[in-house]
Amino acid sequence: MITLVWFKRDLRLEDHEPLALAARQGAVLPVYILEPDYWLQPDTSLRQWQFNQDAVYLLYQQLKALGQPLLVRRGPATRVLRELTREYAVQQIVSHQETGNLWTFQRDQAVARLCRELGLPWRQYRQHAVQRCLTDRDQWFLQADAFLKSPTFQAPKSLPLIADEPWPQALWQAPPRRELPACEPQLCQRAGDLSATLQSFWRSRSKNYQRDISIAAKAGHSCSRLSPYLAYGQLSLRQLQQQTYRQIKQLPDGREQQALAAFFSRLRWHCHFMQKLEDEPQIELMPMNPLYQGMRDQFEPHLFQAWQRGETGYPMIDAAMRCLLATGWLHFRARAMLVAFASYQLWLDWRPVALHLARCFTDYEPGIHYPQIQMQAGTTSINPNRMYNPLKQSLLKDPQGQFIRRWCPELSRLPNEWLHQPWLLPPALQLQYGMRLGIDYPAAVVDLQQATRLARSRLSEWHSRFAKTDWQQGRDAVRERHASRKRPVERRATARGNQQPQLLLDF
């Protein structure tokens, strides 16, 4: 029996249920389809293409070592799969379920139609704690908990050779589009760095995770930096959660346990957000609460372009965007701040903001990205409006200006008292410090206080257009479908003295 294992965003051997089950049943034909139309989508970029290419090549090498190399074909999935079923006596197709963008959702619908036409079974297995066709959000946590605690799947030890095809380097010569340049080589994460990244986090970097996760200059070191490996499926979330729990149990120091337990608890939000997009794919395009449709229809291109380039005149905003453009990664607080500033102070529609950031993130995960964007942009109606003050965030999260000076070098000579608000710098001091406002560094594109007041006024005016009962019904509908529920397990107790903290789960 030949089973075609279709690899998508699950580029690994360990804890790969479709591969493991197919290997038990007979011969395996492992396939990756390079889909040009996907790379023409407005949320894709060169940096993602390059990371993905490296991850696929690593998988090719790993499968080749088992006896059967990965087959890489280029073209629409329906055409490639039809051709492969003619070339080989394929008796079934297996893959993981994918919670991707609307394009991948529609592609999977087309593949399902093809398989029905061919009379070929296509079995899809869960990769995450996301429930397909979920009917009761109240039970989601228990179901997710059961999945994440369930046994993982071991990689096959060998695979019989069916087709020996060399690595098709020519297929990867040029991506269909180049919306953004590649990340700076010395700063970007690479698909081959997974093991080193994971081990350094366990060994030392996690010690300061809880303390430094929101500190601009330190978060890049103390955060796990595992998000791109999760996004491309090089790392199984279930395996990571179970491994994290074991690491916590082995730590003798209660403070280090608490730091790693904070990371563990945040991992639980991963699938919670993905479930939202799985349940309602249209939130990639439409606000969760439809009453917000049209609220930000006016669009100021010059404000959007200044925000895109990191030239708003607000150092913390600009440093965050420039860091993201150069590295493909940004810590969560800065991601939220970028979206909030664009949505409120600049009053930009969340959809072009979401697409630009999607292209910037090497670790772009649609199921997390779009619900988070809408939450920060205030279009869910079940989350508070977060109007981050970039000056306050700058003073709190980068008081010595290390992050700002690195990514806005034109401000590097300014002392701290001027660094965070250069728009107040008198002309004489601009000459003294070699920083001419509007020439060396842009003038602020909006007045912060005025823009914040205007945003509040616009929100209030928009809310007044609809009856309170309409807003309540909208909130209730979003809450019923997407809101988190109380956890049915006890929260971790605070450790006292030599008492060990009680963790959220017991694997």
C-alpha positions in Angstrom: 0.0 0.0 0.0 1.4 3.4 -1.0 0.3 6.4 1.1 1.1 9.9 -0.2 2.0 12.0 2.8 1.4 15.7 1.9 3.7 18.0 3.9 2.4 21.5 4.3 3.3 23.6 7.4 4.4 20.5 9.3 8.0 20.2 8.1 9.3 17.6 10.6 9.6 13.9 11.3 8.9 13.8 15.1 5.3 13.9 16.3 4.0 13.7 12.8 0.9 11.5 13.0 0.2 11.2 9.2 3.8 10.1 8.5 3.9 7.7 11.5 0.6 6.0 10.6 1.4 5.8 6.9 4.8 4.2 7.7 3.0 1.5 9.7 0.6 0.7 6.9 3.2 0.3 4.1 5.2 2.4 1.7 5.3 6.2 2.0 5.5 8.8 -0.8 6.4 12.0 1.0 5.5 15.1 -1.0 5.9 18.9 -0.6 4.1 21.1 -3.2 5.7 24.5 -3.9 2.6 26.5 -4.9 3.4 29.7 -6.8 -0.1 31.1 -6.4 0.3 31.0 -2.6 3.5 33.1 -2.9 1.6 35.7 -4.9 -0.7 36.4 -1.9 -0.4 39.8 -0.2 0.6 38.3 3.1 3.7 36.5 1.8 7.3 37.7 1.4 10.8 36.8 0.5 11.9 36.3 4.1 9.2 33.7 4.5 10.1 32.0 1.2 13.7 31.7 2.3 13.0 30.3 5.7 10.5 27.9 4.2 12.9 26.8 1.5 15.6 26.0 4.1 13.0 24.1 6.3 11.9 22.0 3.3 15.5 21.2 2.3 16.2 20.0 5.9 13.2 17.7 5.7 14.4 16.4 2.3 17.7 15.5 3.9 16.1 13.8 6.9 13.7 11.7 4.7 16.6 10.8 2.4 18.5 9.5 5.4 15.5 7.2 6.2 15.6 5.8 2.6 12.9 7.8 0.8 13.7 11.4 -0.2 11.0 14.1 -0.2 9.5 14.7 -3.6 9.2 18.5 -4.2 6.9 19.5 -7.1 5.9 22.9 -8.2 2.4 24.0 -9.3 -1.2 24.1 -8.1 -1.9 21.4 -5.5 -4.8 19.9 -7.4 -2.7 19.5 -10.6 0.4 18.1 -8.8 -1.7 15.6 -6.8 -3.5 14.4 -9.9 -0.2 13.9 -11.7 1.3 12.0 -8.7 -1.7 9.6 -8.5 -1.1 8.8 -12.2 2.7 8.2 -11.7 2.4 6.1 -8.6 -0.2 3.6 -7.3 -1.3 5.9 -4.5 -4.1 4.4 -2.4 -4.6 7.2 0.0 -3.5 10.8 0.8 -2.8 11.9 4.4 -1.8 15.2 5.8 -2.3 17.4 8.9 -5.2 19.8 9.1 -4.1 23.4 8.3 -5.5 26.6 9.8 -4.1 29.0 7.3 -5.2 32.0 5.4 -8.3 32.1 3.1 -6.2 31.0 0.1 -5.1 27.8 1.8 -8.6 27.2 3.0 -10.0 27.4 -0.5 -7.1 25.3 -1.9 -8.0 22.5 0.6 -11.6 22.7 -0.5 -10.4 22.2 -4.1 -8.2 19.3 -3.1 -11.1 17.7 -1.3 -13.2 17.9 -4.5 -10.4 16.3 -6.5 -10.1 13.4 -4.0 -13.8 12.8 -4.3 -13.5 12.9 -8.1 -10.7 10.4 -8.0 -12.3 8.2 -5.3 -9.2 8.6 -3.2 -9.4 8.9 0.6 -7.8 12.0 2.0 -7.4 11.7 5.8 -6.4 14.8 7.8 -5.0 14.7 11.3 -4.8 17.3 14.0 -1.5 19.1 14.3 -2.6 21.5 17.0 -5.2 21.6 19.7 -7.5 23.3 17.2 -10.9 21.5 16.8 -12.3 21.3 13.3 -16.1 21.9 13.2 -16.2 22.8 16.9 -19.7 23.0 18.2 -19.2 24.0 21.8 -16.6 26.6 22.9 -17.3 25.7 26.5 -15.7 22.3 26.0 -12.7 23.6 24.0 -10.2 23.8 26.9 -10.9 20.2 28.0 -10.5 18.9 24.5 -7.4 21.0 23.9 -6.0 19.8 27.2 -6.5 16.2 26.3 -4.8 16.6 22.9 -1.8 18.4 24.3 -1.3 15.7 27.0 -1.7 12.8 24.6 1.3 10.7 23.5 3.4 12.0 20.7 4.4 10.0 17.5 7.9 8.8 16.9 9.5 9.3 13.5 9.9 6.1 11.4 13.3 4.4 11.6 13.4 3.8 7.8 11.2 4.1 4.7 11.3 1.9 1.6 12.5 3.6 -1.6 9.7 4.4 -4.1 11.1 7.4 -6.0 14.6 8.8 -5.8 14.5 12.4 -6.9 17.4 14.9 -6.4 16.8 18.2 -4.6 15.2 20.4 -7.3 17.2 23.5 -6.8 15.9 25.1 -10.0 12.3 25.2 -8.5 13.5 27.6 -5.8 15.5 30.0 -7.9 13.1 32.9 -7.6 9.9 33.5 -5.6 7.0 34.8 -7.6 7.0 38.1 -5.7 9.4 40.2 -3.6 7.1 42.4 -1.4 9.8 42.9 1.2 13.6 42.3 1.0 15.1 39.4 2.9 16.1 40.0 6.5 19.6 41.0 7.3 21.6 37.7 7.1 23.4 38.2 10.4 20.1 39.0 12.2 17.5 36.7 10.8 16.6 33.3 12.3 17.3 30.2 10.1 15.5 26.9 9.8 18.6 25.0 10.7 19.0 26.7 14.1 16.1 25.0 15.8 18.1 22.7 18.0 20.5 25.4 19.1 17.7 27.8 19.8 15.8 25.3 21.9 18.8 24.2 23.9 20.0 27.7 24.7 16.5 28.6 25.9 16.4 25.6 28.3 20.0 26.1 29.4 20.1 29.8 30.1 17.9 32.2 28.2 14.6 31.1 29.9 15.9 32.3 33.4 14.9 35.8 32.6 11.9 35.1 30.4 9.2 36.4 32.8 11.2 39.5 33.7 12.4 40.5 30.3 9.6 39.5 28.0 8.4 43.1 27.5 11.8 44.9 27.8 12.6 46.1 24.4 16.4 45.7 24.5 16.3 42.3 26.3 13.3 40.4 24.9 15.1 39.3 21.8 17.4 37.3 24.0 15.2 36.1 26.8 12.1 35.1 24.7 12.2 31.6 23.4 12.5 32.6 19.7 10.8 29.4 18.8 7.8 31.0 17.0 9.1 30.5 13.4 9.8 26.8 14.0 6.2 26.4 15.3 4.8 28.4 12.4 6.5 26.2 9.8 5.9 23.0 11.8 9.5 22.1 12.3 8.6 21.9 16.0 5.4 20.3 17.4 3.5 22.4 19.8 2.4 19.3 21.7 6.0 18.1 22.0 7.2 21.5 23.1 4.6 21.8 25.8 5.4 18.4 27.2 9.1 19.0 27.0 8.6 22.4 28.8 6.8 20.7 31.6 9.5 18.1 32.0 12.1 20.9 32.1 10.2 22.7 34.8 10.0 19.6 36.9 13.8 19.1 36.6 14.7 22.6 37.7 15.9 22.9 41.3 15.4 26.6 41.6 11.9 27.9 42.3 12.5 31.2 40.6 13.7 29.5 37.4 10.6 27.3 37.6 8.4 30.3 37.7 10.1 31.9 34.7 9.6 28.7 32.6 6.1 28.2 34.0 5.3 31.7 32.6 6.4 30.5 29.2 4.4 27.3 29.5 1.2 29.2 30.3 1.7 31.5 27.3 2.0 28.5 25.0 -1.6 27.7 25.9 -2.8 30.8 24.1 -1.4 29.6 20.8 -4.3 27.3 19.8 -6.9 29.4 21.6 -6.3 32.1 19.0 -5.9 29.7 16.1 -9.3 28.3 17.0 -10.9 31.7 16.2 -9.7 31.7 12.6 -10.6 28.0 12.2 -14.1 28.7 13.4 -14.5 31.9 11.2 -12.0 32.1 8.3 -13.6 35.4 7.2 -12.0 37.3 10.1 -9.0 37.6 7.9 -11.1 40.2 5.9 -14.0 41.2 8.1 -14.2 42.6 11.6 -15.3 40.1 14.3 -18.1 42.4 15.2 -19.6 43.5 11.9 -20.8 46.8 13.4 -17.2 48.0 13.0 -17.3 47.5 9.3 -16.5 50.9 7.6 -15.3 52.7 10.8 -11.9 53.4 9.4 -12.7 53.7 5.7 -10.8 56.9 5.3 -7.1 56.1 4.6 -4.1 58.4 4.7 -1.4 56.9 2.5 1.4 59.2 3.8 0.7 58.1 7.4 0.6 54.4 6.4 3.9 54.8 4.5 5.6 56.5 7.4 4.5 53.8 9.7 5.6 51.1 7.3 9.1 52.5 7.0 9.6 53.4 10.7 9.5 57.1 10.1 6.7 58.3 12.3 8.8 60.6 14.4 8.0 58.5 17.5 11.3 56.7 18.5 9.8 53.6 20.1 7.4 53.0 17.2 10.1 53.6 14.6 12.7 51.4 16.4 10.2 48.6 16.7 9.3 48.7 13.0 12.9 49.0 11.9 13.8 46.0 14.1 11.0 44.0 12.5 12.1 44.9 9.0 15.7 43.9 9.7 15.1 40.7 11.7 11.7 39.4 10.9 10.8 39.2 14.6 9.5 41.4 17.4 8.5 40.8 21.0 4.7 40.8 21.7 4.5 44.1 23.5 6.0 45.9 20.5 3.8 44.1 18.1 0.7 45.2 20.0 2.0 48.7 20.2 2.6 48.9 16.4 -0.9 47.8 15.7 -2.5 50.1 18.3 -0.6 53.2 17.2 -1.6 52.5 13.6 -5.2 51.9 14.5 -5.8 54.7 16.9 -3.3 57.6 16.7 -3.0 57.2 12.9 -6.6 55.9 12.5 -5.6 53.4 9.8 -7.8 50.5 8.7 -6.5 47.3 10.3 -6.5 45.2 7.1 -3.5 46.9 5.3 -1.8 47.1 8.7 -2.3 43.3 9.1 -1.0 42.5 5.6 2.2 44.6 6.1 3.0 43.0 9.4 2.2 39.5 8.0 4.8 40.1 5.3 7.3 41.3 7.9 7.0 38.4 10.3 9.1 35.4 9.5 7.0 33.6 12.1 3.6 34.6 10.5 0.9 32.3 11.8 -2.5 33.4 10.3 -4.5 31.8 13.1 -2.7 33.9 15.7 -2.1 37.0 13.5 -5.6 38.0 12.5 -7.3 37.6 15.9 -4.5 39.4 17.6 -4.6 42.3 15.0 -8.4 42.7 15.5 -8.0 42.6 19.3 -5.4 45.4 19.2 -7.3 47.4 16.6 -10.5 47.2 18.8 -12.8 45.5 16.3 -13.8 42.5 18.5 -16.1 44.4 21.0 -15.1 41.9 23.7 -11.6 43.3 24.3 -10.8 46.8 25.7 -9.4 49.5 23.4 -5.7 49.5 24.0 -4.4 53.0 23.1 -0.8 52.5 23.9 1.1 55.8 24.6 4.4 55.4 22.7 6.1 57.9 24.9 5.1 56.1 28.1 6.0 52.8 26.6 9.4 54.1 25.6 10.2 55.5 29.1 8.9 52.3 30.8 10.4 49.6 28.5 13.5 51.3 27.2 14.5 53.9 29.8 18.2 54.0 28.9 17.3 54.0 25.2 19.4 50.9 24.2 16.7 49.6 21.8 16.0 53.0 20.3 19.7 53.9 19.8 20.3 50.6 18.1 17.5 50.9 15.5 17.3 54.7 15.2 21.1 55.5 15.1 20.4 59.1 14.0 19.2 59.6 17.5 22.1 57.9 19.2 23.9 61.1 20.3 20.8 62.4 22.2 20.9 62.2 26.0 18.0 60.3 27.6 16.0 63.4 28.5 15.6 64.2 24.8 15.9 60.7 23.2 12.3 59.7 23.9 10.7 62.9 22.7 13.0 64.5 20.1 10.1 66.7 18.8 10.7 68.9 21.8 14.4 69.4 21.1 15.2 73.1 20.6 17.0 74.1 17.3 20.2 75.0 19.1 20.4 71.6 20.7 19.6 69.9 17.4 22.7 71.5 16.0 24.7 70.5 19.1 23.7 66.8 18.9 23.9 66.6 15.1 20.2 65.7 14.7 18.1 68.0 12.6 14.4 67.3 13.0 12.7 66.7 9.7 16.1 66.1 8.0 18.1 63.5 10.0 15.0 62.2 11.8 11.4 62.8 10.8 9.2 65.2 12.6 6.2 63.5 14.3 3.5 62.7 11.8 0.7 63.5 14.3 0.4 65.3 17.6 0.2 62.5 20.1 -2.4 64.1 22.5 -4.5 65.5 19.7 -4.5 62.2 17.8 -5.5 60.2 20.9 -8.3 62.6 21.7 -9.5 62.4 18.1 -9.4 58.6 18.2 -11.6 58.5 21.3 -14.0 61.0 19.8 -14.3 58.9 16.6 -14.9 55.7 18.6 -17.6 57.4 20.6 -19.2 58.9 17.5 -19.2 55.5 15.8 -20.7 53.7 18.8 -23.5 56.3 18.9 -24.6 55.3 15.4 -26.0 52.0 16.7 -28.4 51.2 19.5 -27.0 49.8 22.7 -29.0 46.6 22.1 -27.2 46.2 18.7 -23.8 46.5 20.4 -24.8 44.0 23.1 -26.1 41.5 20.6 -22.8 41.8 18.7 -20.7 41.4 21.8 -22.7 38.4 22.9 -22.3 36.7 19.5 -18.5 37.3 19.4 -18.2 36.1 23.0 -20.2 33.0 22.4 -18.2 32.0 19.4 -14.6 33.2 20.3 -14.1 34.2 23.9 -11.9 32.2 26.2 -13.6 30.3 29.0 -12.6 29.7 32.6 -10.0 27.0 32.9 -11.4 23.8 34.4 -8.1 23.2 36.2 -6.7 24.9 39.2 -4.3 27.8 38.6 -0.8 27.5 39.8 -0.4 28.4 43.5 2.3 30.8 44.6 5.3 29.0 45.9 6.2 29.7 49.5 9.5 28.8 51.0 10.6 25.4 49.8 7.1 24.5 48.5 7.2 23.7 44.7 4.7 25.6 42.5 1.7 23.6 41.3 1.6 23.7 37.5 -1.4 24.1 35.3 -1.1 20.6 33.9 0.1 17.3 35.0 1.4 15.4 32.0 
